[in-house]
Amino acid sequence: MKISIIVAIAKNNAIGKDNQLLWHLPADMKYFKEKTTGHCVLTGRKNYESIPEKFRPLPNRTNIVVTRDANYNAPGAHVVSSIEQGIELAKSLNETELFIIGGGQIYMECMVKNLVQTLYVTHVDTLPQADTYFPAFNPHKWHKTISEMCSADDKNPFNYEFAVYKKG
């Protein structure tokens, strides 16, 4: 099973503030949905709770929520106590690609523990104020295999790039 991260990051690696996204980019939401639909998605509790209630659990995906709270209830989602337990659950469901969807602590732990083979990164051309950042990754260990540059338009207020990085 391949383990991938999917994330949208600003030029300063910012990904969130006050448990919210920093921008509204419909093209990125469409990209996220296209990539993750039909797969398991693993998220931390705070990130899961930041998803609007009407979209929880994310439809057409197996939602796995990581929390230390043994009594946490997420109707329609699987609750696990560690990233590793979430990975094992996805494997037991015969998943081919598990998507790590955040938040900051989950991304950091996955990168530090070297659990991920692919990064799906939407680079957003902005420098917002934030309180949550994606960990810097070594360009010598990650190779960009796909790059699609997109210009701001009436629906997407920033220039952005869809990029895929492979380890190796």
C-alpha positions as CSV (number, residue, x, y, z in Angstrom):
1,M,0.0,0.0,0.0
2,K,1.3,3.4,-0.9
3,I,1.0,6.2,1.7
4,S,0.6,9.7,0.4
5,I,0.2,13.2,1.8
6,I,-2.1,15.6,0.1
7,V,-1.8,19.3,1.1
8,A,-2.1,22.8,-0.1
9,I,0.8,25.1,1.1
10,A,1.7,28.7,0.8
11,K,5.1,30.0,-0.2
12,N,6.0,30.2,3.5
13,N,4.7,26.5,4.1
14,A,1.6,27.9,5.9
15,I,-1.4,25.5,5.8
16,G,-3.8,26.9,8.4
17,K,-4.8,29.4,11.0
18,D,-7.3,28.9,13.9
19,N,-8.0,25.4,12.6
20,Q,-9.2,26.8,9.2
21,L,-7.9,26.8,5.7
22,L,-6.1,30.0,4.6
23,W,-7.8,30.4,1.2
24,H,-10.8,29.4,-0.9
25,L,-9.5,27.6,-4.0
26,P,-12.3,25.6,-5.7
27,A,-9.8,24.1,-8.1
28,D,-7.8,22.7,-5.2
29,M,-10.9,21.3,-3.6
30,K,-11.8,19.6,-6.9
31,Y,-8.2,18.2,-7.1
32,F,-8.4,16.9,-3.5
33,K,-11.7,15.2,-4.2
34,E,-10.5,13.6,-7.5
35,K,-7.4,12.2,-5.8
36,T,-8.9,11.0,-2.6
37,T,-12.3,9.7,-3.7
38,G,-12.5,5.9,-3.3
39,H,-9.6,5.8,-0.9
40,C,-8.9,5.8,2.8
41,V,-8.1,9.3,4.2
42,L,-6.4,9.7,7.6
43,T,-6.7,12.9,9.6
44,G,-6.2,14.2,13.0
45,R,-9.1,15.0,15.2
46,K,-8.8,18.8,15.1
47,N,-8.5,18.7,11.3
48,Y,-11.5,16.4,11.1
49,E,-13.5,18.8,13.2
50,S,-12.5,21.7,11.0
51,I,-14.3,20.0,8.1
52,P,-17.9,21.5,7.9
53,E,-20.2,19.1,9.6
54,K,-22.3,18.6,6.5
55,F,-19.2,17.1,4.8
56,R,-18.2,14.8,7.6
57,P,-17.3,12.1,7.1
58,L,-15.9,13.0,3.7
59,P,-18.2,11.1,1.2
60,N,-17.0,8.2,-0.9
61,R,-13.9,7.8,1.2
62,T,-13.1,5.7,4.3
63,N,-12.4,8.3,7.0
64,I,-9.9,7.4,9.7
65,V,-9.6,9.9,12.6
66,V,-6.5,9.8,14.9
67,T,-7.0,11.0,18.4
68,R,-5.7,10.3,21.9
69,D,-9.3,10.5,23.2
70,A,-10.4,6.9,23.7
71,N,-14.1,8.1,24.0
72,Y,-14.1,10.2,20.8
73,N,-17.0,9.5,18.6
74,A,-17.0,10.3,14.8
75,P,-20.2,8.8,13.3
76,G,-19.4,7.2,10.0
77,A,-15.6,7.3,10.5
78,H,-13.1,4.9,12.1
79,V,-11.4,6.2,15.2
80,V,-7.8,5.1,16.0
81,S,-5.3,6.1,18.6
82,S,-2.2,6.3,16.3
83,I,-1.1,6.9,12.7
84,E,0.3,3.4,12.7
85,Q,-3.0,1.9,13.8
86,G,-4.7,3.9,11.0
87,I,-2.2,2.5,8.5
88,E,-2.9,-1.0,9.6
89,L,-6.6,-0.4,9.4
90,A,-6.2,0.8,5.8
91,K,-4.1,-2.2,4.9
92,S,-6.8,-4.5,6.4
93,L,-9.3,-2.9,4.1
94,N,-7.1,-3.7,1.1
95,E,-6.4,0.0,0.4
96,T,-4.0,0.7,-2.5
97,E,-3.2,4.3,-1.5
98,L,-3.8,5.9,1.9
99,F,-4.1,9.7,1.9
100,I,-2.8,11.6,4.9
101,I,-5.0,14.8,4.8
102,G,-3.7,16.7,7.9
103,G,-3.4,18.5,10.1
104,G,-0.1,19.9,11.0
105,Q,0.9,17.5,13.7
106,I,-0.2,14.5,11.6
107,Y,1.8,15.7,8.6
108,M,4.9,16.3,10.8
109,E,4.7,12.9,12.4
110,C,4.4,11.2,9.1
111,M,7.3,13.1,7.6
112,V,9.5,12.6,10.7
113,K,8.7,8.8,10.8
114,N,9.4,8.5,7.1
115,L,6.0,6.9,6.4
116,V,5.2,8.6,3.1
117,Q,6.2,7.8,-0.5
118,T,4.3,10.5,-2.4
119,L,3.4,14.1,-1.8
120,Y,0.5,15.7,-3.7
121,V,1.2,19.4,-3.1
122,T,-0.8,22.4,-4.2
123,H,1.7,25.3,-4.0
124,V,-0.3,28.5,-3.5
125,D,1.3,31.8,-4.5
126,T,0.6,33.8,-1.3
127,L,2.3,34.6,2.1
128,P,-0.5,34.5,4.6
129,Q,-0.4,34.8,8.4
130,A,-0.7,31.3,9.9
131,D,-0.3,29.2,13.0
132,T,0.1,25.9,11.3
133,Y,2.8,25.0,8.8
134,F,3.8,22.0,6.6
135,P,7.3,20.7,7.5
136,A,10.0,21.7,5.1
137,F,11.0,18.7,2.9
138,N,14.4,18.1,1.4
139,P,14.4,18.6,-2.4
140,H,17.3,16.2,-2.7
141,K,15.1,13.4,-1.2
142,W,11.9,14.3,-3.0
143,H,11.7,14.6,-6.8
144,K,9.0,16.6,-8.6
145,T,7.4,14.2,-11.1
146,I,4.4,16.3,-12.1
147,S,3.9,20.0,-12.3
148,E,0.8,21.9,-13.5
149,M,0.9,25.7,-13.2
150,C,-2.4,27.5,-12.9
151,S,-3.2,31.2,-13.0
152,A,-5.6,33.0,-10.7
153,D,-9.1,33.5,-12.1
154,D,-12.5,34.8,-11.0
155,K,-12.9,31.7,-8.8
156,N,-9.4,31.1,-7.6
157,P,-7.8,34.2,-6.2
158,F,-4.1,33.1,-6.3
159,N,-1.8,31.5,-8.8
160,Y,-1.1,27.9,-7.8
161,E,0.7,24.8,-8.9
162,F,-0.3,21.2,-8.6
163,A,2.8,19.2,-8.0
164,V,3.5,15.5,-7.2
165,Y,6.8,14.5,-5.5
166,K,8.1,11.0,-5.2
167,K,10.7,9.9,-2.7
168,G,14.0,8.8,-4.0
